[in-house]
């Protein structure tokens, strides 16, 4: 700003010298006139805070309700009973006499055979015979005399054989255990029912609310450039070239 004022003063002094010369009858090579430039302003809009935001707390009470709940009325019970052992009968094979080997005598086998044997060879012999009332000595031919005799002959000699006599078995009844005595468990299940009770659905709570700050747009004049004074060149006919 100070530089602009200095320039304007220098220009003013020079211009005054030229005007003085022109008034004295000299020729003006250049003419200037004084001008004044006012300051320049413009309107600007800006947002200003009218009211700051607020905060307040809302207390919300707890919410309760009623619900049915499944509960045990009587616990389960356990008892025991004794089941006696059970017995039965079954047949068992038992050895009465073990197997053994015995010696057996087999007598000889015989048979009777008949054989014809010569008793008298026969031939000629003298014997008295009565023939036609006469006793005569005759030479008689006699046949051989045989007789049958019986003889016992051995077909198979006596012998000893060994025989195996198998074992002898029998059956006897025995008492056997079918099932042992045991304890039987009896369970009486628990009993259940329903009860109504008050329950908390939603606990008490605090809600914090915020209100937004309030702003307003206002117009304001601001200086864009400062005003100044100075000289400008002009043409004057017959005076300024």
Phi and psi in degrees as a GROMACS rama.xvg file:
@    title "Ramachandran Plot"
@    xaxis  label "Phi"
@    yaxis  label "Psi"
@TYPE xy
-65.2908  -35.1313  UNK-2
-66.0442  -38.7739  UNK-3
-63.5876  -41.0658  UNK-4
-65.9545  -38.1978  UNK-5
-64.9746  -41.7676  UNK-6
-63.7393  -40.6541  UNK-7
-65.1335  -38.8712  UNK-8
-66.069  -40.2149  UNK-9
-65.3957  -42.3497  UNK-10
-65.1976  -36.0574  UNK-11
-65.9727  -41.7322  UNK-12
-63.6137  -42.9585  UNK-13
-65.3936  -41.3069  UNK-14
-66.3497  -37.2909  UNK-15
-63.2393  -36.725  UNK-16
-67.2065  -38.9233  UNK-17
-69.5164  -39.7497  UNK-18
-63.6469  -38.9161  UNK-19
-63.6822  -40.6129  UNK-20
-65.9619  -39.0137  UNK-21
-65.7526  -40.0509  UNK-22
-67.7422  -27.553  UNK-23
-81.8094  -0.512048  UNK-24
105.653  6.42093  UNK-25
-84.0526  170.144  UNK-26
-94.2331  129.059  UNK-27
-86.3996  119.908  UNK-28
-77.3291  -31.5408  UNK-29
-148.257  144.733  UNK-30
-121.128  144.808  UNK-31
-133.943  149.435  UNK-32
-125.767  154.449  UNK-33
-82.1095  133.469  UNK-34
-126.156  151.798  UNK-35
-126.438  122.793  UNK-36
-104.258  112.681  UNK-37
-72.1575  161.924  UNK-38
-62.1432  149.434  UNK-39
-106.454  130.988  UNK-40
-121.798  159.212  UNK-41
-144.65  159.913  UNK-42
-95.7871  127.262  UNK-43
-117.26  149.284  UNK-44
-113.344  132.483  UNK-45
-139.782  151.354  UNK-46
-91.4551  127.724  UNK-47
-120.24  148.832  UNK-48
-77.9243  119.324  UNK-49
-92.4003  -44.2965  UNK-50
-143.186  125.136  UNK-51
-69.9933  158.059  UNK-52
-65.8168  154.655  UNK-53
-118.404  158.35  UNK-54
-131.447  131.538  UNK-55
-140.889  153.591  UNK-56
-108.125  130.125  UNK-57
-106.548  126.072  UNK-58
-94.4256  114.914  UNK-59
-100.953  120.346  UNK-60
-69.6103  160.395  UNK-61
-67.1847  150.473  UNK-62
-111.398  127.659  UNK-63
-117.062  154.87  UNK-64
-145.417  -179.093  UNK-65
-119.143  132.932  UNK-66
-134.551  153.499  UNK-67
-92.403  135.153  UNK-68
-122.448  135.989  UNK-69
-80.5141  117.902  UNK-70
-126.136  159.143  UNK-71
-85.8308  123.024  UNK-72
-87.0116  -42.3239  UNK-73
-141.153  131.34  UNK-74
-70.9002  162.215  UNK-75
-65.2706  148.244  UNK-76
-123.843  145.06  UNK-77
-124.093  131.534  UNK-78
-133.714  161.812  UNK-79
-129.936  147.423  UNK-80
-131.022  148.783  UNK-81
-97.4809  123.958  UNK-82
-99.6373  117.528  UNK-83
-66.3936  162.086  UNK-84
-67.136  151.83  UNK-85
-116.54  135.171  UNK-86
-121.77  158.681  UNK-87
-147.102  179.269  UNK-88
-117.248  141.979  UNK-89
-144.345  151.611  UNK-90
-87.8744  134.439  UNK-91
-118.715  137.475  UNK-92
-79.5255  127.749  UNK-93
-126.653  152.881  UNK-94
-84.5555  121.865  UNK-95
-91.6385  -46.1634  UNK-96
-143.165  126.068  UNK-97
-71.8183  162.636  UNK-98
-65.2486  148.325  UNK-99
-149.98  162.671  UNK-100
-113.718  129.612  UNK-101
-120.989  148.875  UNK-102
-96.1549  129.648  UNK-103
-122.072  130.294  UNK-104
-87.859  122.894  UNK-105
-102.998  116.663  UNK-106
-66.204  162.676  UNK-107
-66.6131  149.057  UNK-108
-101.37  122.468  UNK-109
-122.294  163.609  UNK-110
-146.238  157.678  UNK-111
-97.0439  126.241  UNK-112
-116.88  145.388  UNK-113
-105.817  133.07  UNK-114
-129.767  136.256  UNK-115
-88.8968  123.764  UNK-116
-120.683  148.604  UNK-117
-79.7252  123.811  UNK-118
-96.137  -42.222  UNK-119
-142.724  133.419  UNK-120
-72.9106  -13.065  UNK-121
80.3927  -159.012  UNK-122
119.646  -154.253  UNK-123
-108.756  141.57  UNK-124
-146.701  156.797  UNK-125
-101.161  133.038  UNK-126
-148.834  150.42  UNK-127
-82.1856  132.764  UNK-128
-133.587  152.14  UNK-129
-99.6313  116.115  UNK-130
-127.219  119.566  UNK-131
53.6734  40.3125  UNK-132
82.532  7.70721  UNK-133
-119.14  138.908  UNK-134
-90.9615  115.823  UNK-135
-126.51  151.255  UNK-136
-94.7655  121.531  UNK-137
-117.991  146.382  UNK-138
-90.5083  114.415  UNK-139
-113.685  136.31  UNK-140
-90.3806  122.463  UNK-141
-107.319  139.539  UNK-142
-79.2138  158.294  UNK-143
-64.3909  145.148  UNK-144
-106.933  126.041  UNK-145
-120.035  155.156  UNK-146
-140.831  154.065  UNK-147
-98.5077  126.411  UNK-148
-117.609  149.548  UNK-149
-100.063  136.958  UNK-150
-130.42  143.612  UNK-151
-98.0388  122.597  UNK-152
-118.028  151.288  UNK-153
-86.6097  121.264  UNK-154
-87.2104  -43.0102  UNK-155
-142.381  129.167  UNK-156
-70.6955  157.38  UNK-157
-64.0767  146.201  UNK-158
-150.312  164.359  UNK-159
-111.776  126.725  UNK-160
-118.059  150.436  UNK-161
-109.076  125.912  UNK-162
-116.51  143.206  UNK-163
-97.5438  120.937  UNK-164
-94.028  117.578  UNK-165
-64.7366  158.502  UNK-166
-66.0229  152.325  UNK-167
-110.691  133.063  UNK-168
-120.785  157.691  UNK-169
-143.646  -174.547  UNK-170
-128.2  142.65  UNK-171
-134.556  153.218  UNK-172
-92.2413  132.946  UNK-173
-127.111  144.853  UNK-174
-84.4227  128.489  UNK-175
-124.991  154.597  UNK-176
-83.5914  121.453  UNK-177
-88.904  -48.0568  UNK-178
-146.057  135.219  UNK-179
-74.7653  159.063  UNK-180
-62.8743  143.142  UNK-181
-150.492  162.743  UNK-182
-96.8861  133.483  UNK-183
-107.281  130.131  UNK-184
-91.4773  133.195  UNK-185
-119.48  122.617  UNK-186
-112.272  122.578  UNK-187
-97.7636  113.924  UNK-188
-64.0249  156.434  UNK-189
-67.7299  154.588  UNK-190
-107.481  140.435  UNK-191
-126.25  155.281  UNK-192
-148.161  -170.687  UNK-193
-123.977  141.167  UNK-194
-127.515  150.07  UNK-195
-100.198  134.333  UNK-196
-142.806  154.277  UNK-197
-82.8868  129.995  UNK-198
-128.485  151.161  UNK-199
-81.5583  119.844  UNK-200
-89.0341  -44.646  UNK-201
-144.222  122.884  UNK-202
-68.3792  159.491  UNK-203
-61.2162  146.204  UNK-204
-147.387  161.384  UNK-205
-110.178  133.349  UNK-206
-115.471  121.52  UNK-207
-96.0228  123.388  UNK-208
-109.404  141.782  UNK-209
-121.635  130.545  UNK-210
-99.6312  137.22  UNK-211
-70.6493  146.609  UNK-212
-64.642  152.678  UNK-213
-105.162  126.989  UNK-214
-116.393  155.566  UNK-215
-138.451  141.121  UNK-216
-92.058  124.622  UNK-217
-121.599  151.793  UNK-218
-96.9507  142.757  UNK-219
-144.042  138.538  UNK-220
-87.1674  129.182  UNK-221
-125.75  147.791  UNK-222
-82.6203  126.443  UNK-223
-88.2139  -44.0456  UNK-224
-147.014  147.731  UNK-225
-78.305  149.423  UNK-226
-71.5192  153.965  UNK-227
-152.301  161.146  UNK-228
-113.479  150.304  UNK-229
-170.021  -169.428  UNK-230
-120.081  147.233  UNK-231
-130.48  148.297  UNK-232
-76.4306  133.84  UNK-233
-132.426  161.117  UNK-234
-109.602  126.77  UNK-235
-118.953  118.847  UNK-236
-59.5867  129.246  UNK-237
82.4246  -6.67866  UNK-238
-121.76  -47.367  UNK-239
-113.832  130.14  UNK-240
